[in-house]
């Protein structure tokens, strides 16, 4: 068998393959014999059907079977012979195929990049853990106060921290996204950072029974996709004003929200959580630095199809979230990001291979336990949920990546 390999950019390989006529003829004979034993043709006993009748009845099917088997065998042998590692399905073209001559065809596919890993041991890294101060603890306690605040109805005009209950009557809808003509009993917390400024400024100072037209321009990334990017004018009618009452920061508060003995114990718990978060943030920053350094140290071509799948995924996601998407510009902006993501996937997989780093059932079980705890469900429910979503391959990849990053960290010089 003759094989010619053509190397093209972005991990693409083209194989020009020629299978000798003798092998083609032998495979045709084997296939004719197989059909002869199975053919049920009136007037002929099994195995005694003339070859010319077989060709007449089953010629196209026989030729297709022979072609499929010859191409599969030839391609498999050529890939082994040339020591290639395909990562995409071969595209077959330029076929020259007949019973009485050599089979010739071209196969195009992408291969795993050739990676000569450099510098993943002995990295010099900096890990700076942010100091947690008393002021940080105080701010966290204030957030807890806000979270557990209660609202009570008052008979006055609203202030900036009040909750306002309104009916919103649609007067104008630029994109006609909002199907309802009237939204009733809508709660708007004027003290919340997530409330749009048009509502905050428009409702400020209004009292029960008062009405005002408020024009709202919703941002493109607004959480409610029904309204994202739209511009709507409402007639707002105030039905109720509620005053926010913050709970006192005392021992009773600590007992009620966290089942702790006193406020001091709550402060200690909050402080420990802030320290844990600061350490996690520092670790994540360190890992980002590792990834960045290794991508810079190891430059290699990556398959274009993988980049294309990434860009297609990004484009589809943006189209779901935003009305007008410049697909060309979007692809331009995200191409280098995608290249880094894919290059890192190859890098950590190669490190795992070299260093014998693997995942096992206990790794997965530990991950599932953490997932179950985070989402307040049983381990069995978590396992079923992840299995139904077909997430276990992704989980295994995440576990492997984390193990590789831990290995690199242990083999680096860390400056605190």
C-alpha angles and dihedrals in degrees: 000000000000118000127184118187121206115192116210132178124280095035094297119150130189119200120197106199132188120190113200118252090239091061091046091051092048092052091049090051091049091049093047089051091050093050091045091057092048101037115111105200122161113251096023131088118230110279094018101084110127115248093235090057090048089053091048094050103032106015097120094044092048092049091049092050093048092048093050093050096044094048093047093049095042093048093047092049093045092051091051092044093052094040094236128161109208119202098178135054111267117250110219120210144147091048119185107182134161136141095247102046141046119289113242127185144147125235123196124191144138124255135206110273118260104243125192098188117218135187105357092132126062096023116167107228138173123222114188116182113201113239115244112224135193087253090059090053091047091052092050091051090051089053089052088052090054092047093054096039119132127217124220127189116252133185101230142081115291125264130207095269097044130110113236123201110207144169112225118206115195113236101164134008116186097197096024091233097137107077096185117086092203133029112200132205096001113178113219117184104206091195094057119105090216095062113101116252092236090065093043094051095037097050098039111120096009122136137206112299095015121129133205138167112242123187114206127194108199116211119243091248095048111148094234101070090198089070104029111129094003129124116215134177115210136187101225118205116192111222101168141006119209125193120218116237116194119210116242117259098239142116091282090056090053091050094048100048103031107014089241128147099243147339092275090058089049090052089051092050092048090047091052091049091050090050090049090050092047090053092048091049090050091049092049091049090049091051091049088053091051092052092047093049094048093048089052092048095047116051117174139145118271129203114273092219091062091051090048093052091050093049091046090053092049091048093050091049093052092047090055091051103037134042100217117039125176095214095187094052091042091055091047092052096047101039096088090045090053092047091054093048093050094042090053091050090057092044097053091042090053093047089051090051094048095045096039093242112164141165124238141187093271090055090053093044090052091050092050090050090054091048092049092050093047092052096036097240137122119271090243092053090047091051092049093046093051092043093052090050089049091233101141096093089053090047091052090051091050092049091049092049091051092049091051091049090050090051092050091047092052090051095048135084106249121200112201 
